[in-house]
């Protein structure tokens, strides 16, 4: 007897197909498949609740040519809250929301067995592999699976290592380097060009159009305004 598909079954299949498409889409947020993004943040005192946006290079590769600099220069690391720390915090404001290093994309209906910072990278990989068909962005910088695996390999980190704040920062620093951080700091790359590069990596950041570089893909939107982004970047790197 031929199996007939009812309306509910069709809806379920459409949702699964959309989730699978969005998981594979480079640099695109799948948050909109589950919930609308928060309003734009236009001032430091504004509500920082923003749904996380996700990023990855095409087929897990960076949009930028890999650079040999994997960590920001020591001169940028102040004793407390130096420029790189502040830049990471700005990205986290757009990406992770209040859970910060323990953020998990809220569209993941099956959560990891513990807070991300308590898990090893291998445990995170196992969670990803065991829960297909849902978003898996994780951590302060909302790494999606292809990006996470690629960065861990580039950094030479053993998967048995925990996904600590230090590890997450180390992986984010590789992306900052790919986006041209060293050239920006040396004056070779103009601030707005660097900001546009960052927006190509983190979809929660706007480019100079005022929108996410991936605006409209899977409902993706910037979660801070260009004016706020620009003002913060100027303040962070004005010293």
HUDA-V152356 format. One line per field, one symbol per residue. psi: psi as a letter, one per 20 degrees, with the letter a starting at -180 (. if undefined). burial: b if it has 9 or more other ideal C-beta (glycine too) atoms within 8 Angstrom, else e. Layout:
psi=???
burial=???
//
This chain:
psi=ppppprghgggghgggggggghhippkppjhiihqqqrrqpjqhjrpjopqqqqqqrpkjqqiqppqhoiqqqhhinrhplaggghgghgghhhghahicijpppiiohorrirpgiiqrhhhggggghimqjrqjpqahjlprghgggghgghikppiiqqmrhggggghhhghgghikgghghijhpqghggghghhigoiiqqaiiirqhkphokjpqqjqrgggggggggggki.
burial=eeeeeeeeebeebebbebbbbbbebbbbbbbbbeeebbeebeeeeeeeebbbbbbbbeebebbbeeeebbebbeebbeeeebbbbbbbebbbbbbbbeebbbbbbbbbeeebeeebbebbbebbbebbeebeebbbbbbbbbbbbbbbbbbbebbebebebbbbeebbbbbbbbbbbbbbbbbbbeeebebebbbbbbbbbbbbbbbeeebbbbbebbbbbbbbbbebbbebbbebbee
//
